[in-house]
């Protein structure tokens, strides 16, 4: 691709127009030598539509393991022997303690994530509502949660207590979803997103790269998110877990990841796009380039079953980039 075409695609997006799937595929297929230029132009799009602030979020694995779903990448599936720690829903004081730690590390929002297909109505769901209310009104953090395939009434209850977003990853492209899970479908994911939106919730939804999907399917995933109207997109990279079917998947090369991130910015110029799980293992020393290549958010403090950077390292990275953190709107 010549420079003028690349600039034309950038100006097209900045002017408020959409690039096509064909154009997006041209961008994601650029050679390694052109990656720095692609990242710079993706960041020009980010600068045009967003401030320089970086949205830092944190999560807690509120209920771990024994999940009946068979997602082939997941350490928490009961279908695989991965040796992770398994436990029921954490008590509220433990969750509050983790939220306070996240706030001290610079997080603007905090999410409770539970393993399993869903959280049923009853004491467990009531306890989650109470914990979220405490985080918002006592710790003063924005709150999110990821509780699986919940009902409309549950989504309305979450909306009532004031959560910022409901998290429901689509994981991958619709065409590739049957290759990663058979116990639920992409249609189930779609229904959950529409249910949350029907309740008046903003939805946070993204996925994972490195599952065996093609570059075209990554583009397909980005356009699916666009069609859902998603404005918060976490992008994970597979950190292969021993015992899962994807344990031997090769790591995605860093420049390939960064090109993918950049193209997501071209497709979703208005979205908050964050780098999340697997960035430390896959991007390694190139982690800062995600934030100079179009992204405006990071997940800090570790993930569901794997460790992340020490938060002091991430904060130093943001200082070196001269990118301030967003502050909680709570």
GUMI-507136 format. One record per atom (N, C-alpha, C): residue in three letters; x, y, z. Coordinates in steps of 0.02 Angstrom, whole numbers, padded with zeros to 5 digits, always signed. Layout:
ALAXYZ ...
***
This chain:
UNK+00043-00060+00000 UNK+00000+00000+00000 UNK+00044+00062+00000 UNK+00029+00110-00045 UNK+00070+00171-00047 UNK+00047+00219+00008 UNK+00091+00267+00022 UNK+00079+00315+00077 UNK+00015+00355+00066 UNK+00002+00374+00005 UNK-00057+00416-00008 UNK-00122+00378+00008 UNK-00123+00314-00008 UNK-00183+00274+00007 UNK-00192+00267+00082 UNK-00138+00256+00118 UNK-00141+00250+00191 UNK-00165+00315+00222 UNK-00140+00370+00198 UNK-00162+00436+00223 UNK-00235+00448+00205 UNK-00256+00426+00146 UNK-00325+00436+00125 UNK-00373+00397+00170 UNK-00355+00336+00190 UNK-00396+00297+00235 UNK-00401+00331+00303 UNK-00345+00359+00326 UNK-00345+00394+00391 UNK-00390+00455+00388 UNK-00383+00495+00336 UNK-00424+00555+00329 UNK-00498+00538+00321 UNK-00512+00482+00289 UNK-00581+00459+00281 UNK-00613+00447+00349 UNK-00577+00415+00394 UNK-00604+00400+00461 UNK-00610+00465+00501 UNK-00559+00507+00499 UNK-00561+00570+00537 UNK-00619+00614+00513 UNK-00636+00609+00449 UNK-00691+00649+00422 UNK-00760+00621+00442 UNK-00760+00564+00476 UNK-00823+00536+00500 UNK-00852+00481+00457 UNK-00812+00455+00411 UNK-00836+00401+00368 UNK-00806+00334+00388 UNK-00838+00280+00367 UNK-00816+00213+00384 UNK-00770+00185+00331 UNK-00719+00147+00353 UNK-00681+00108+00304 UNK-00718+00043+00293 UNK-00706+00012+00236 UNK-00739-00050+00218 UNK-00700-00110+00246 UNK-00729-00169+00244 UNK-00694-00229+00264 UNK-00633-00241+00219 UNK-00641-00227+00156 UNK-00585-00236+00109 UNK-00527-00189+00127 UNK-00544-00126+00142 UNK-00492-00078+00160 UNK-00459-00098+00227 UNK-00499-00121+00273 UNK-00472-00143+00338 UNK-00425-00202+00328 UNK-00442-00247+00283 UNK-00398-00305+00271 UNK-00332-00282+00240 UNK-00335-00232+00197 UNK-00273-00205+00169 UNK-00228-00179+00225 UNK-00258-00146+00274 UNK-00219-00117+00329 UNK-00189-00171+00373 UNK-00228-00222+00391 UNK-00203-00274+00436 UNK-00151-00317+00401 UNK-00149-00314+00335 UNK-00101-00354+00296 UNK-00037-00317+00279 UNK-00029-00256+00305 UNK+00032-00218+00292 UNK+00093-00255+00317 UNK+00150-00247+00285 UNK+00211-00281+00308 UNK+00237-00251+00373 UNK+00280-00289+00406 UNK+00308-00266+00470 UNK+00342-00198+00464 UNK+00375-00186+00407 UNK+00411-00123+00399 UNK+00365-00062+00400 UNK+00302-00071+00382 UNK+00254-00015+00380 UNK+00214-00009+00444 UNK+00225-00055+00491 UNK+00185-00054+00553 UNK+00193+00011+00592 UNK+00253+00038+00602 UNK+00258+00101+00640 UNK+00216+00158+00610 UNK+00213+00162+00544 UNK+00172+00213+00512 UNK+00098+00201+00525 UNK+00076+00139+00519 UNK+00006+00122+00533 UNK-00012+00140+00605 UNK+00032+00125+00652 UNK+00019+00141+00722 UNK+00013+00217+00732 UNK+00057+00254+00701 UNK+00055+00327+00708 UNK-00010+00356+00681 UNK-00034+00330+00625 UNK-00096+00356+00596 UNK-00157+00334+00636 UNK-00154+00273+00663 UNK-00209+00251+00708 UNK-00212+00296+00769 UNK-00154+00317+00793 UNK-00154+00361+00852 UNK-00178+00431+00834 UNK-00168+00453+00772 UNK-00196+00517+00751 UNK-00273+00513+00753 UNK-00301+00456+00735 UNK-00373+00447+00740 UNK-00394+00450+00813 UNK-00357+00415+00856 UNK-00372+00417+00928 UNK-00368+00488+00955 UNK-00318+00526+00936 UNK-00310+00595+00960 UNK-00368+00639+00936 UNK-00393+00625+00876 UNK-00447+00666+00849 UNK-00512+00656+00887 UNK-00527+00594+00906 UNK-00591+00579+00937 UNK-00589+00573+01013 UNK-00529+00571+01042 UNK-00523+00560+01114 UNK-00469+00606+01144 UNK-00469+00611+01209 UNK-00416+00647+01244 UNK-00355+00602+01251 UNK-00303+00628+01283 UNK-00243+00589+01295 UNK-00250+00545+01357 UNK-00306+00548+01392 UNK-00313+00509+01453 UNK-00319+00434+01437 UNK-00291+00394+01481 UNK-00294+00322+01475 UNK-00340+00295+01529 UNK-00389+00256+01508 UNK-00437+00227+01554 UNK-00409+00162+01583 UNK-00396+00162+01647 UNK-00369+00103+01681 UNK-00425+00068+01719 UNK-00433+00004+01706 UNK-00484-00035+01742 UNK-00452-00095+01775 UNK-00487-00124+01823 UNK-00464-00184+01857 UNK-00522-00230+01869 UNK-00507-00294+01877 UNK-00560-00344+01888 UNK-00542-00389+01947 UNK-00592-00424+01972 UNK-00581-00476+02021 UNK-00617-00539+01999 UNK-00583-00595+02007 UNK-00613-00660+01992 UNK-00657-00678+02051 UNK-00719-00656+02048 UNK-00763-00661+02106 UNK-00786-00732+02122 UNK-00789-00775+02071 UNK-00807-00845+02080 UNK-00767-00884+02029 UNK-00726-00932+02052 UNK-00676-00961+02008 UNK-00688-01035+01994 UNK-00680-01053+01931 UNK-00679-01122+01910 UNK-00746-01157+01906 UNK-00744-01222+01889 UNK-00802-01265+01884 UNK-00854-01240+01835 UNK-00831-01206+01783 UNK-00879-01179+01733 UNK-00902-01236+01687 UNK-00967-01242+01675 UNK-00992-01296+01632 UNK-00980-01285+01557 UNK-00961-01224+01539 UNK-00949-01209+01468 UNK-00881-01238+01447 UNK-00874-01251+01382 UNK-00813-01283+01358 UNK-00771-01238+01313 UNK-00769-01173+01326 UNK-00727-01127+01288 UNK-00655-01154+01288 UNK-00627-01165+01230 UNK-00566-01204+01223 UNK-00503-01167+01246 UNK-00510-01103+01262 UNK-00453-01064+01286 UNK-00453-01055+01361 UNK-00506-01075+01395 UNK-00519-01051+01463 UNK-00494-01099+01517 UNK-00455-01070+01564 UNK-00428-01108+01620 UNK-00482-01128+01670 UNK-00540-01095+01668 UNK-00591-01106+01719 UNK-00644-01158+01698 UNK-00638-01185+01638 UNK-00687-01234+01615 UNK-00679-01300+01654 UNK-00735-01328+01675 UNK-00735-01392+01709 UNK-00718-01450+01662 UNK-00716-01436+01597 UNK-00701-01488+01548 UNK-00626-01503+01545 UNK-00584-01460+01574 UNK-00512-01468+01569 UNK-00480-01468+01639 UNK-00423-01500+01644 UNK-00385-01501+01707 UNK-00327-01451+01701 UNK-00337-01393+01730 UNK-00286-01340+01725 UNK-00252-01324+01791 UNK-00279-01350+01846 UNK-00247-01340+01911 UNK-00257-01272+01942 UNK-00307-01235+01917 UNK-00319-01168+01946 UNK-00353-01174+02014 UNK-00352-01121+02052 UNK-00387-01118+02115 UNK-00462-01110+02102 UNK-00503-01153+02134 UNK-00575-01149+02126 UNK-00607-01129+02192 UNK-00656-01083+02188 UNK-00689-01061+02250 UNK-00757-01030+02233 UNK-00804-01030+02281 UNK-00869-00999+02271 UNK-00863-00923+02274 UNK-00919-00889+02270 UNK-00919-00815+02270 UNK-00882-00788+02331 UNK-00837-00742+02320 UNK-00800-00710+02374 UNK-00848-00669+02417 UNK-00829-00660+02481 UNK-00870-00618+02524 UNK-00859-00545+02507 UNK-00907-00504+02526 UNK-00905-00433+02509 UNK-00842-00397+02536 UNK-00820-00408+02599 UNK-00759-00374+02622 UNK-00698-00389+02578 UNK-00692-00450+02554 UNK-00635-00467+02511 UNK-00639-00429+02445 UNK-00699-00424+02418 UNK-00708-00387+02355 UNK-00694-00313+02365 UNK-00718-00285+02420 UNK-00706-00214+02434 UNK-00632-00201+02443 UNK-00597-00245+02477 UNK-00525-00238+02487 UNK-00489-00235+02420 UNK-00508-00279+02374 UNK-00477-00280+02308 UNK-00493-00216+02269 UNK-00554-00190+02276 UNK-00573-00129+02242 UNK-00532-00070+02267 UNK-00521-00066+02332 UNK-00480-00012+02361 UNK-00408-00016+02335 UNK-00381-00076+02331 UNK-00314-00086+02304 UNK-00310-00063+02232 UNK-00362-00079+02193 UNK-00364-00058+02123 UNK-00366+00018+02116 UNK-00406+00050+02159 UNK-00410+00123+02155 UNK-00343+00154+02172 UNK-00309+00128+02222 UNK-00243+00154+02240 UNK-00192+00145+02184 UNK-00203+00095+02141 UNK-00158+00082+02086 UNK-00175+00124+02024 UNK-00230+00162+02027 UNK-00247+00206+01971 UNK-00307+00186+01931 UNK-00343+00134+01952 UNK-00402+00112+01914 UNK-00459+00162+01922 UNK-00495+00174+01868 UNK-00555+00216+01870 UNK-00618+00175+01877 UNK-00613+00110+01860 UNK-00671+00066+01864 UNK-00649-00003+01887 UNK-00697-00039+01916 UNK-00682-00104+01945 UNK-00739-00151+01929 UNK-00722-00212+01907 UNK-00774-00259+01886 UNK-00770-00325+01925 UNK-00829-00350+01942 UNK-00835-00417+01971 UNK-00850-00465+01914 UNK-00808-00517+01908 UNK-00816-00567+01856 UNK-00828-00634+01890 UNK-00877-00672+01866 UNK-00890-00738+01894 UNK-00885-00791+01841 UNK-00857-00848+01858 UNK-00855-00905+01812 UNK-00926-00935+01809 UNK-00936-00974+01756 UNK-01001-01008+01750 UNK-01044-00978+01696 UNK-01097-01013+01679 UNK-01142-00990+01626 UNK-01181-00928+01646 UNK-01198-00923+01711 UNK-01238-00867+01734 UNK-01235-00863+01810 UNK-01267-00812+01837 UNK-01279-00807+01909 UNK-01354-00806+01918 UNK-01381-00856+01954 UNK-01453-00860+01960 UNK-01479-00811+02012 UNK-01542-00794+02006 UNK-01574-00752+02056 UNK-01570-00787+02124 UNK-01562-00746+02176 UNK-01557-00775+02243 UNK-01501-00744+02283 UNK-01479-00776+02336 UNK-01429-00747+02381 UNK-01365-00725+02347 UNK-01341-00765+02298 UNK-01278-00748+02265 UNK-01284-00684+02225 UNK-01337-00678+02186 UNK-01346-00618+02146 UNK-01358-00557+02192 UNK-01395-00566+02246 UNK-01406-00512+02294 UNK-01340-00490+02325 UNK-01296-00537+02340 UNK-01231-00520+02368 UNK-01188-00480+02319 UNK-01193-00498+02255 UNK-01156-00461+02204 UNK-01183-00389+02198 UNK-01248-00382+02199 UNK-01278-00315+02197 UNK-01253-00273+02256 UNK-01251-00303+02315 UNK-01229-00267+02375 UNK-01155-00246+02368 UNK-01114-00292+02344 UNK-01043-00276+02336 UNK-01032-00220+02285 UNK-01068-00223+02230 UNK-01062-00170+02179 UNK-01085-00103+02207 UNK-01138-00103+02246 UNK-01162-00041+02276 UNK-01110-00012+02324 UNK-01077-00055+02362 UNK-01025-00031+02409 UNK-00966-00003+02371 UNK-00946-00036+02317 UNK-00888-00011+02279 UNK-00903+00058+02251 UNK-00963+00067+02224 UNK-00981+00131+02194 UNK-00988+00186+02246 UNK-01020+00172+02302 UNK-01038+00225+02349 UNK-00991+00232+02408 UNK-00948+00182+02420 UNK-00901+00187+02475 UNK-00829+00194+02450 UNK-00811+00155+02399 UNK-00744+00160+02371 UNK-00740+00214+02318 UNK-00798+00231+02289 UNK-00804+00284+02239 UNK-00765+00266+02175 UNK-00778+00206+02151 UNK-00755+00184+02086 UNK-00815+00170+02041 UNK-00806+00179+01976 UNK-00857+00156+01930 UNK-00858+00080+01932 UNK-00917+00051+01924 UNK-00924-00021+01931 UNK-00949-00054+01867 UNK-00923-00113+01854 UNK-00944-00155+01798 UNK-00949-00226+01824 UNK-00978-00270+01784 UNK-00979-00340+01803 UNK-00987-00384+01741 UNK-00966-00447+01750 UNK-00971-00497+01698 UNK-00996-00560+01731 UNK-01061-00573+01724 UNK-01094-00627+01760 UNK-01123-00680+01714 UNK-01102-00680+01652 UNK-01127-00730+01605 UNK-01194-00710+01574 UNK-01234-00759+01558 UNK-01296-00749+01520 UNK-01354-00736+01569 UNK-01359-00675+01592 UNK-01410-00657+01642 UNK-01476-00638+01608 UNK-01527-00629+01648 UNK-01594-00612+01622 UNK-01603-00536+01617 UNK-01657-00517+01584 UNK-01673-00446+01579 UNK-01686-00415+01647 UNK-01721-00451+01691 UNK-01734-00425+01758 UNK-01669-00414+01796 UNK-01622-00460+01790 UNK-01557-00452+01823 UNK-01520-00392+01794 UNK-01522-00384+01728 UNK-01489-00327+01697 UNK-01520-00261+01721 UNK-01585-00260+01729 UNK-01619-00200+01754 UNK-01598-00186+01827 UNK-01589-00239+01867 UNK-01567-00231+01936 UNK-01497-00201+01939 UNK-01453-00223+01894 UNK-01386-00196+01890 UNK-01387-00123+01868 UNK-01430-00108+01821 UNK-01438-00038+01799 UNK-01461+00006+01857 UNK-01507-00020+01897 UNK-01536+00018+01952 UNK-01483+00037+02004 UNK-01436-00007+02017 UNK-01385+00010+02067 UNK-01328+00051+02038 UNK-01329+00062+01972 UNK-01283+00111+01943 UNK-01218+00085+01915 UNK-01217+00021+01890 UNK-01155-00001+01859 UNK-01144+00038+01794 UNK-01080+00046+01776 UNK-01063+00084+01717 UNK-01076+00044+01653 UNK-01055-00020+01654 UNK-01062-00061+01594 UNK-01072-00134+01615 UNK-01103-00172+01570 UNK-01106-00244+01578 UNK-01057-00274+01527 UNK-01016-00321+01551 UNK-00964-00349+01508 UNK-00987-00416+01480 UNK-00982-00422+01413 UNK-01002-00484+01380 UNK-00961-00491+01316 UNK-00903-00521+01321 UNK-00859-00530+01262 UNK-00892-00574+01210 UNK-00884-00555+01146 UNK-00904-00600+01092 UNK-00849-00650+01076 UNK-00789-00638+01101 UNK-00730-00681+01099 UNK-00696-00682+01031 UNK-00733-00690+00976 UNK-00703-00697+00911 UNK-00755-00681+00857 UNK-00738-00691+00795 UNK-00784-00679+00740 UNK-00843-00728+00742 UNK-00902-00706+00721 UNK-00959-00753+00718 UNK-00943-00817+00679 UNK-00906-00811+00625 UNK-00892-00870+00583 UNK-00844-00919+00617 UNK-00805-00895+00666 UNK-00756-00938+00698 UNK-00780-00963+00766 UNK-00834-00935+00792 UNK-00856-00952+00860 UNK-00867-01027+00870 UNK-00896-01064+00822 UNK-00906-01136+00833 UNK-00840-01174+00843 UNK-00784-01145+00824 UNK-00719-01178+00832 UNK-00691-01169+00902 UNK-00721-01124+00942 UNK-00693-01113+01009 UNK-00740-01135+01065 UNK-00805-01147+01049 UNK-00852-01165+01101 UNK-00913-01199+01070 UNK-00939-01252+01103 UNK-00999-01286+01078 UNK-01055-01287+01129 UNK-01043-01264+01191 UNK-01095-01266+01242 UNK-01139-01204+01242 UNK-01118-01152+01208 UNK-01162-01096+01193 UNK-01140-01067+01125 UNK-01181-01025+01097 UNK-01171-01002+01029 UNK-01159-00927+01025 UNK-01139-00906+00965 UNK-01133-00834+00954 UNK-01201-00800+00962 UNK-01254-00835+00944 UNK-01321-00808+00953 UNK-01336-00795+01026 UNK-01311-00839+01070 UNK-01320-00828+01143 UNK-01284-00764+01164 UNK-01224-00754+01138 UNK-01186-00693+01153 UNK-01224-00631+01129 UNK-01249-00636+01067 UNK-01286-00581+01038 UNK-01348-00564+01080 UNK-01384-00616+01101 UNK-01444-00605+01142 UNK-01427-00570+01207 UNK-01370-00590+01238 UNK-01350-00559+01301 UNK-01334-00486+01292 UNK-01300-00469+01239 UNK-01284-00399+01225 UNK-01348-00359+01216 UNK-01395-00385+01177 UNK-01458-00349+01166 UNK-01499-00344+01231 UNK-01496-00395+01273 UNK-01532-00393+01337 UNK-01504-00337+01381 UNK-01438-00333+01386 UNK-01407-00280+01426 UNK-01425-00212+01398 UNK-01422-00204+01333 UNK-01439-00140+01302 UNK-01512-00123+01313 UNK-01555-00174+01311 UNK-01627-00163+01323 UNK-01639-00137+01393 UNK-01597-00157+01440 UNK-01602-00134+01509 UNK-01573-00065+01519 UNK-01545-00037+01466 UNK-01515+00030+01471 UNK-01442+00031+01490 UNK-01410-00028+01488 UNK-01339-00032+01506 UNK-01295-00023+01444 UNK-01239+00011+01454 UNK-01187+00011+01403 UNK-01151-00056+01408 UNK-01129-00081+01352 UNK-01098-00147+01350 UNK-01023-00141+01334 UNK-00983-00176+01372 UNK-00912-00184+01359 UNK-00903-00252+01327 UNK-00876-00254+01267 UNK-00870-00319+01232 UNK-00811-00318+01185 UNK-00772-00371+01188 UNK-00715-00378+01144 UNK-00702-00452+01133 UNK-00638-00470+01135 UNK-00622-00540+01124 UNK-00549-00555+01132 UNK-00528-00610+01102 UNK-00460-00636+01110 UNK-00430-00651+01041 UNK-00368-00630+01032 UNK-00331-00648+00972 UNK-00285-00706+00988 UNK-00270-00747+00938 UNK-00226-00803+00948 UNK-00262-00869+00959 UNK-00327-00871+00943 UNK-00366-00932+00951 UNK-00364-00977+00889 UNK-00327-00954+00839 UNK-00324-00990+00775 UNK-00363-00955+00721 UNK-00390-00897+00737 UNK-00430-00859+00689 UNK-00384-00827+00636 UNK-00412-00811+00579 UNK-00374-00779+00525 UNK-00378-00703+00532 UNK-00333-00667+00498 UNK-00339-00593+00498 UNK-00407-00569+00474 UNK-00435-00602+00424 UNK-00502-00582+00400 UNK-00554-00591+00455 UNK-00547-00643+00496 UNK-00595-00653+00550 UNK-00586-00602+00606 UNK-00525-00576+00615 UNK-00516-00521+00662 UNK-00553-00459+00638 UNK-00550-00447+00573 UNK-00588-00391+00544 UNK-00662-00403+00552 UNK-00684-00464+00540 UNK-00755-00482+00549 UNK-00778-00469+00620 UNK-00735-00486+00669 UNK-00752-00474+00739 UNK-00760-00399+00753 UNK-00715-00358+00726 UNK-00719-00286+00737 UNK-00784-00257+00708 UNK-00803-00280+00649 UNK-00865-00255+00619 UNK-00926-00281+00656 UNK-00922-00341+00685 UNK-00977-00366+00726 UNK-00988-00321+00787 UNK-00932-00301+00819 UNK-00937-00256+00876 UNK-00966-00188+00854 UNK-00946-00165+00796 UNK-00972-00102+00770 UNK-01048-00107+00759 UNK-01070-00163+00731 UNK-01141-00172+00718 UNK-01182-00176+00783 UNK-01152-00202+00837 UNK-01185-00204+00902 UNK-01187-00135+00935 UNK-01150-00087+00909 UNK-01146-00021+00940 UNK-01104-00020+01004 UNK-01054-00062+01008 UNK-01011-00066+01067 UNK-00964-00006+01070 UNK-00960+00026+01128 UNK-00915+00083+01135 UNK-00859+00072+01186 UNK-00852+00010+01210 UNK-00797-00008+01254 UNK-00773-00077+01235 UNK-00710-00082+01213 UNK-00686-00144+01181 UNK-00620-00167+01214 UNK-00622-00220+01255 UNK-00560-00249+01281 UNK-00532-00299+01231 UNK-00467-00292+01217 UNK-00435-00338+01170 UNK-00383-00380+01207 UNK-00396-00444+01211 UNK-00351-00491+01244 UNK-00311-00529+01192 UNK-00253-00555+01213 UNK-00213-00599+01171 UNK-00204-00663+01209 UNK-00214-00719+01176 UNK-00211-00783+01211 UNK-00145-00794+01248 UNK-00152-00809+01311 UNK-00096-00833+01352 UNK-00109-00907+01363 UNK-00080-00950+01322 UNK-00100-01021+01322 UNK-00094-01053+01391 UNK-00147-01090+01410 UNK-00151-01121+01476 UNK-00143-01196+01469 UNK-00096-01225+01506 UNK-00086-01297+01506 UNK-00149-01333+01528 UNK-00168-01383+01490 UNK-00229-01421+01506 UNK-00288-01404+01462 UNK-00286-01346+01428 UNK-00339-01327+01382 UNK-00323-01350+01311 UNK-00372-01355+01268 UNK-00358-01376+01198 UNK-00312-01328+01161 UNK-00310-01265+01183 UNK-00267-01216+01150 UNK-00200-01206+01185 UNK-00181-01254+01226 UNK-00119-01248+01265 UNK-00058-01240+01221 UNK-00059-01269+01161 UNK-00001-01266+01118 UNK-00007-01216+01061 UNK-00058-01172+01065 UNK-00064-01120+01014 UNK-00002-01076+01016 UNK+00026-01059+00958 UNK+00085-01015+00958 UNK+00066-00944+00980 UNK+00112-00910+01012 UNK+00101-00840+01030 UNK+00096-00797+00967 UNK+00053-00747+00969 UNK+00046-00701+00912 UNK+00105-00653+00912 UNK+00139-00643+00855 UNK+00196-00597+00854 UNK+00175-00526+00873 UNK+00218-00490+00910 UNK+00199-00423+00935 UNK+00177-00375+00881 UNK+00212-00371+00825 UNK+00193-00323+00773 UNK+00126-00341+00742 UNK+00111-00405+00738 UNK+00046-00426+00712 UNK-00010-00404+00760 UNK+00002-00410+00825 UNK-00046-00387+00874 UNK-00057-00312+00867 UNK-00003-00274+00862 UNK-00008-00202+00858 UNK-00044-00179+00795 UNK-00032-00213+00739 UNK-00069-00196+00678 UNK-00143-00209+00688 UNK-00160-00264+00721 UNK-00230-00280+00734 UNK-00262-00227+00778 UNK-00228-00207+00832 UNK-00253-00154+00875 UNK-00266-00091+00834 UNK-00218-00072+00792 UNK-00224-00011+00753 UNK-00284-00013+00706 UNK-00295-00070+00675 UNK-00351-00076+00628 UNK-00418-00073+00665 UNK-00420-00100+00727 UNK-00481-00091+00767 UNK-00495-00018+00779 UNK-00443+00023+00787 UNK-00455+00095+00795 UNK-00483+00126+00731 UNK-00459+00104+00673 UNK-00486+00128+00610 UNK-00560+00110+00603 UNK-00579+00050+00625 UNK-00648+00027+00618 UNK-00693+00056+00671 UNK-00666+00066+00732 UNK-00706+00088+00789 UNK-00675+00153+00817 UNK-00678+00207+00779 UNK-00642+00268+00800 UNK-00668+00299+00864 UNK-00732+00288+00881 UNK-00761+00321+00939 UNK-00757+00279+01003 UNK-00735+00217+00997 UNK-00737+00171+01054 UNK-00678+00181+01101 UNK-00690+00165+01165 UNK-00636+00155+01213 UNK-00609+00085+01200 UNK-00548+00081+01176 UNK-00517+00017+01160 UNK-00458+00006+01208 UNK-00460-00049+01244 UNK-00407-00062+01293 UNK-00371-00127+01278 UNK-00307-00129+01296 UNK-00270-00191+01294 UNK-00277-00225+01362 UNK-00289-00290+01361 UNK-00305-00325+01423 UNK-00262-00388+01430 UNK-00293-00445+01444 UNK-00256-00504+01460 UNK-00209-00526+01405 UNK-00150-00551+01425 UNK-00101-00577+01378 UNK-00053-00526+01350 UNK-00062-00462+01366 UNK-00018-00411+01336 UNK+00054-00420+01360 UNK+00063-00439+01423 UNK+00130-00445+01450 UNK+00168-00502+01417 UNK+00134-00558+01405 UNK+00166-00617+01376 UNK+00178-00609+01301 UNK+00130-00577+01267 UNK+00133-00573+01194 UNK+00167-00511+01167 UNK+00155-00453+01198 UNK+00186-00391+01174 UNK+00255-00380+01205 UNK+00263-00405+01265 UNK+00328-00399+01300 UNK+00353-00327+01302 UNK+00410-00312+01273 UNK+00439-00245+01277 UNK+00402-00194+01234 UNK+00356-00217+01192 UNK+00320-00171+01148 UNK+00252-00150+01176 UNK+00240-00164+01240 UNK+00175-00146+01270 UNK+00158-00071+01262 UNK+00205-00025+01271 UNK+00187+00046+01264 UNK+00161+00064+01194 UNK+00181+00025+01144 UNK+00161+00041+01076 UNK+00085+00033+01065 UNK+00053-00007+01108 UNK-00020-00012+01103 UNK-00052+00056+01115 UNK-00024+00094+01162 UNK-00052+00159+01180 UNK-00027+00216+01136 UNK+00023+00202+01094 UNK+00043+00251+01043 UNK+00020+00229+00974 UNK-00021+00176+00973 UNK-00046+00149+00910 UNK-00121+00146+00907 UNK-00154+00190+00945 UNK-00227+00196+00938 UNK-00268+00178+00999 UNK-00239+00142+01048 UNK-00279+00121+01105 UNK-00279+00174+01160 UNK-00332+00174+01200 UNK-00338+00224+01253 UNK-00361+00194+01319 UNK-00346+00130+01330 UNK-00362+00099+01394 UNK-00318+00038+01406 UNK-00308+00022+01469 UNK-00273-00039+01488 UNK-00307-00070+01548 UNK-00303-00136+01554 UNK-00323-00170+01615 UNK-00261-00179+01658 UNK-00267-00163+01721 UNK-00209-00166+01766 UNK-00222-00215+01823 UNK-00167-00238+01853 UNK-00172-00276+01915 UNK-00185-00350+01908 UNK-00179-00377+01848 UNK-00189-00449+01839 UNK-00257-00466+01811 UNK-00265-00530+01794 UNK-00324-00553+01758 UNK-00359-00608+01799 UNK-00400-00647+01767 UNK-00440-00695+01806 UNK-00398-00749+01838 UNK-00354-00780+01799 UNK-00313-00835+01826 UNK-00239-00825+01814 UNK-00219-00769+01785 UNK-00149-00755+01771 UNK-00129-00687+01798 UNK-00065-00681+01813 UNK-00038-00618+01839 UNK-00026-00569+01783 UNK-00029-00504+01800 UNK-00011-00452+01753 UNK+00053-00418+01776 UNK+00067-00361+01746 UNK+00123-00320+01769 UNK+00112-00297+01841 UNK+00165-00284+01876 UNK+00158-00245+01938 UNK+00128-00177+01918 UNK+00079-00155+01956 UNK+00045-00092+01937 UNK+00093-00033+01936 UNK+00147-00036+01975 UNK+00196+00018+01973 UNK+00229+00023+01905 UNK+00239-00034+01871 UNK+00268-00033+01804 UNK+00221-00002+01754 UNK+00156-00018+01759 UNK+00108+00012+01713 UNK+00102+00087+01725 UNK+00103+00108+01788 UNK+00099+00180+01802 UNK+00161+00216+01777 UNK+00219+00184+01782 UNK+00280+00215+01755 UNK+00275+00220+01679 UNK+00247+00169+01647 UNK+00238+00172+01575 UNK+00195+00231+01555 UNK+00141+00243+01591 UNK+00096+00299+01575 UNK+00132+00366+01587 UNK+00171+00370+01639 UNK+00209+00433+01652 UNK+00260+00445+01596 UNK+00293+00391+01575 UNK+00343+00399+01521 UNK+00310+00421+01456 UNK+00249+00397+01444 UNK+00212+00416+01384 UNK+00178+00483+01391 UNK+00180+00512+01452 UNK+00146+00576+01467 UNK+00071+00571+01453 UNK+00043+00513+01475 UNK-00029+00500+01466 UNK-00061+00494+01535 UNK-00102+00541+01557 UNK-00134+00537+01623 UNK-00189+00484+01624 UNK-00205+00460+01685 UNK-00260+00413+01694 UNK-00326+00451+01699 UNK-00379+00420+01677 UNK-00445+00447+01689 UNK-00461+00441+01764 UNK-00506+00483+01788 UNK-00527+00482+01857 UNK-00597+00451+01862 UNK-00611+00417+01917 UNK-00678+00385+01924 UNK-00734+00436+01921 UNK-00786+00420+01884 UNK-00846+00462+01882 UNK-00898+00429+01927 UNK-00881+00428+01993 UNK-00925+00394+02041 UNK-00925+00432+02106 
***
